[in-house]
Amino acid sequence: MSNNVGAWSIEDVMAVAHSIGTRVAYDKVGDVEISTVFIGVDTRLCGPPGVFETMTFPDGAVRRWSTWDEAEEGHAKIAEGLHRPV
């Protein structure tokens, strides 16, 4: 399996999802839920692959990441931002 996620087959994606799971992180801050998962499908039209996705609910905002580390960092920053008083 190549490190280039864009070159992965569906079998590669399924193997990764099965071995590491799909959930990167989950938090709830007040009424807002933050969920970051490995989606395994590049959803970006250009640039680095967006194979990890963070969604916040109930607003449905979406952010995409290329690596597990980026996804963890991005998720943490979003959660931290929600913890700050306005």
N, C-alpha and C positions, 0 to 999 in steps of 0.2 A: 504494500500500500504506500503510495507516494505521500510526501508531506504537503503537496499541493492539493488542497481540499477540492479545488475545482476539477481535478482529475479523478476523484474518487467515484467508484461505481456505487450503485444503491446497496450492493452487498457490503462494501466497505463502510458505508454510513451506518448500516444496521449493526455491523460488528462493533463499531465504536459505541453506538448508543447502548448496545447490550452490555458491553464490558465496563463502561464508565457511568452509565445512566444518562439521563437527559437533563435532570435538574442541576443547575449550577448554584442557584441561591433563591431563597424566598424570604420576604419580610413583610410585616404588616405594621404600618406606622399610622396610628389613628384609624381613619376610615380608608386609607390607601393601601392596596396590596401591590407588592413589587415581585414579579416573577421573572427569573432569568433561566433560560433553557437552551440546550443544544438542539437546533432544529435540523442540522445536517444538510440543508439545502441552501445553496447560495442564492439569496434573494436580492442581491444588489445587481444593478445593470452594468455598473462599471466600478473600478477600484478594487480594493481587497475584498475577499469573500465575506459575506455576512451570514455565517453559519450558527451564530449564537444570537439570541433575541431576548431583550428585556422589555416587558410590558408592564405598565402601571394601570391599575384599575381603581376607580371606575372610568377614568378618562380615556383609556385605551391607547395612550402614547406608546410608541415603539421606538426602541433603539437597537441597532445591530452591531455585532462585534465579530472580529475574525478569529480570535483565540480565546481559550478558556480563561487565561489570565486577564485579558482585556474585559471579558464578560464579568469576572469577579470584581475587578476594579470599578467598572462602570456601574454595576449594581450597587456596590458599597457607596459610591459618590451620590447616587440618586437617593438611597436610603438616608445618608448623612444629611443631604439637603432638606429632606422632609422632617428631620429631627430638629432642625434649626428653627428658633422662633421667628415669626414674620414681623 
